[in-house]
Amino acid sequence: MELLHKNLTEQIINCFYKVYNTLGYGFLEKVYENAFTIELQKKGLEIKCQHPIKVFYDNKVIGEYFADIVVNNMIILELKANATIKNEHEIQLMNYLKATEMEVGFVFNFGHEPEYSRKVFMNKFKHKQF
């Protein structure tokens, strides 16, 4: 079975490692976000930083969050600079996916070691309120 958005996700992962290998560990998330954005744009990708995500309940907006980066209106990127990716980071990403029409997301961690987690939440399983 082919991965959803395989070519695009490979480009994103390559950009992640380029940024990590260049900057290393120890900067704030915003520094990595800025560098990651530059690398993604060099690949010709459409980037939205701090993209608003509205959460609906009973057709009313009950909350608004901001995804670190959205690529080509298809993939959500959440960036961290922690020792490791934690369960709550993955839950945060899954909730972003549930609240949008986007089906693929990543948590990228610029910790002591570079790591990422890929999540998929298909639209056919979502309650369509976005």
Stockholm file with secondary structure:
# STOCKHOLM 1.0

chainA/1-130         MELLHKNLTEQIINCFYKVYNTLGYGFLEKVYENAFTIELQKKGLEIKCQHPIKVFYDNKVIGEYFADIVVNNMIILELKANATIKNEHEIQLMNYLKATEMEVGFVFNFGHEPEYSRKVFMNKFKHKQF
#=GR chainA/1-130 SS CCCTTHHHHHHHHHHHHHHHHHHCSCCCHHHHHHHHHHHHHHTTCCEEEEEEEEEEETTEEEEEEEEEEEETTTEEEEEECSSSCCHHHHHHHHHHHHTSSCCEEEEEEESSSEEEEEEECCGGGSCCCC
#=GC SS_cons         CCCTTHHHHHHHHHHHHHHHHHHCSCCCHHHHHHHHHHHHHHTTCCEEEEEEEEEEETTEEEEEEEEEEEETTTEEEEEECSSSCCHHHHHHHHHHHHTSSCCEEEEEEESSSEEEEEEECCGGGSCCCC
//
